């Protein structure tokens, strides 16, 4: 069982790390002023600084109020529900890397509708394939945004 104080402290540390990473990355582009105004890294640097400072305040509050934050944040049943959501999402990312975005999206929608939504397999498959085809037309042709493609798209010459 995950306690709320542990979750608060962990989240504050993670967001502080992200803020610091943004600041370090922004320094590579320069944050100083020039004749044309602020450097390209100025805005990301100060946003990272804001996130890091706010995270440190949250960390301090979590440490000070640790004794009153002892209720459960995540119990066993809730962890299973989170895993039931995150598992397919992680598999979707892996499938995107191996099969391409559109095939992975069709598989994700089909299996999620069928297994979690309780829809019939044929309806789920038609919806998944239709959504992937719709996004292919909209993104690739209308907006000309190329997304990762896999072996199936290459076999059909859709590269």
N, C-alpha and C positions, 0 to 999 in steps of 0.2 A: 504494500500500500504506500502510495506516494503522499507525503504530508504537504500541506499548503506552503509552509515555510520553506521547504526544500525547493518546491516549484518556483516560488517567488525569487529566491536567491539564484537559482539556476537561470531563470529568465533574465534577471538583471545582469548577470555575468555575460550571458550570450549577447544581449543587446549592447552592452558596453563594448564587447569585442568587435561587434559589427561597426559601431561608431568609430572605434579606434582604427579599424581597417579602412573605413572611408576616409578618415583623416590622413592616414599614411598614403593611400592611393592618390588623394588630392594633392599632396605635396609634390608628387612627380610632375604635375602640370603647372605648378606655381600658384601661390596664393597672394603674392604681392601686387602692388599697384604699378601700373605703367602709364604712359601717356594716353593709352586708349581705354584705361579703366582697370577694373580688377582682373587678376589673372584667371585663367579658365578653371583653376582648382579652388578658387575662393569660396564659391557657394557650396560645393560638396564638402569642403573642409569644415565650414562653420555648421553645416547640417550634421556632420559626423560629430563635431564637438558638442552640439546640443544633445544629440542622442546619447553620447557617452556620459555627459553630465547628468542628464535625467536618469540614466541607468544607475549611476552611482548614488543618486538620491533614493531611488527605489531600493537599491541594495542596503543602504543605511536604514531605511524604514523597515525592511524585512528583518534585518539583524536586531534592531531595537525591539520590534514587536514580535520576535520569534516565539515567545511564550504564549501569545494569544493567537498565533497562526498554527495551532496544532491539530486542527480538524483535517480530515482526509481530503486530499485534492483529487485523487483518482483511486477508486477501489477496483476490485477485480472485474466486476461486471462492466464498469465504464471503460476499463482498459481493453476489454474484448471488443467493445463497440468502436473504440478508436482504431484498434488493429484491423477490424473489419472494413474500416474506411481507408486506412493508410496502406494496407497490404496491396489492394488493387491499384492504388496510385503509384506505388513503388514498382509494381509489375508493369504498369503503363510506361513509366520512364525507361525501364529496361527494354521493353518491346519497341519503344520509339527508337532507341539506339540500334536495335538489331533489325527491325522490320520497316522503319520509317514512320513518320507521324500519322499518315492517313490509315495505314493498316492497323497500327496500334490503337488509334482512336476508334476504329470500327470494332476491333476486338474488345476494347475496354467498355464501350457502350453496350455491346451485345451481351457480354458476360455480366456486367453490373445490372442491367435490366432483368436478365433472366434469373441470376442467382440471388440478388438482393431485392430486386423489385417484384419478383414473382410473375413477370410477364411470360407469355409463351415464347418458346425459343425462336419460332419463325418471325414473330413480330419484333422481337429483340434484334434478330439478325438484320431484318429489313431496315429497322431504324438505325442501327449502327452503320450499315453500308450506305444508307441514304445520307446520313449526317456527314460521313467521311467524304462522299462524293460532293455534297453541297460545299463543304469547307474547301475542298480541292478547287472547285470552280471559282469560288469567291476569292480565296487567298492567292491562288496561282495565276488566275487569269484577270480577274477584275482589279485586285489590289497589287498584283505582281510581287507578292511576298513569298519567296521560296522557303519552304520548310523541309526538314530532313526527309529524304526518300530512301526506300529500301529496295530489296531485290524484286518485289512484285511490281512496283512502278517501273523499274528498269525493264522487266520482261514485257510490259505493255507499251514501252516506248514513251512513258510519261515523264521522263527525266527532263 
